[in-house]
Amino acid sequence: MRTVMGSVLVLAALAACAPTDPAVRLAQQSALCENGVALAEQRIEACSAVIAASADDPARRAGALVQRGMLRVDTSQDARAVADFGRALRIDPNLTSAYIERASLHFDRSAFDYAVRDYDAALAISPDHPVALQGREAALRGVAVGPRSQLDIISEALARNPNDATLWNNRCWVRAVEGEALDYALADCNEALRLEPRHAAALDSRGLVHLKRGDYAAAIADYDAALALDPNRGHYLFGRGVARLRMGNTSAARADFAAAEREEPGIASVYRSYGITI
């Protein structure tokens, strides 16, 4: 009883301290979104609040979308990040930062052609932007060499850091998207999950491997596990929908596709870039 009463008193005190002026509250949320010291998920929530409250201020809304996208990259929510950058660019097609951040994400996922395209768009707006110039040069090298160069880079990093679950997942993902050496991709994902069993991104990667191998029941199991760790992720929902569709469960698949699109608009085009169509 004391614990419950204490919690009530703490919540009441916090409520009393919270600003009642919407403008003050929005300013606080903007500061936390842009340069806060809180946890990434708390900052993402702050950015979401700014986005929701900024219908009459397109510039602030677009800036918050870019910032939220950057935070989502940092928390391995890549598909959501791509969606945020795209939404920001629909508001302001000349927002250089959105092109550069999306290009960087494409580069990290070995989508070098897409990275070059976004760097080109950024340079069309800001021709001397140093980050865009350097990034475009690196992405062009990636286009010339091909995706296996990224595998080499990850493999070299794994030789130095064999207990890094993220690196194992990254190599699994590159192999899964490439669609070749799927047995090796599966082994990479299994190692990532052995090192970090609650690695939602690795479960998502292994789900894609299973999809491409035609093992749809295993794909559903992995997407279910990923969603249990990170609910309502459009990327996971869409993958599960594909697996359900392949197994003939059309109604459940359609429900997943609809939910995925609500969470991450444009997610179907993201999966098409992986070679997965419905």
Secondary structure, DSSP 8 states (H G I E B T S, - for coil): -HHHHHHHHHHHHHHHHS---HHHHHHHHHHHHHH--S-HHHHHHHHHHHHHH-TT-HHHHHHHHHHHHHHHHHTT-HHHHHHHHHHHHHH-TT-HHHHHHHHHHHHHTT-HHHHHHHHHHHHHHSTT-HHHHHHHHHHHHHHHH-THHHHHHHHHHHHH-TT-HHHHHHHHHHHHHHTS-HHHHHHHHHHHHHH-TT-HHHHHHHHHHHHHHT-HHHHHHHHHHHHHHSTT-HHHHHHHHHHHHHTT-HHHHHHHHHHHHHHSTTHHHHHHHTT---
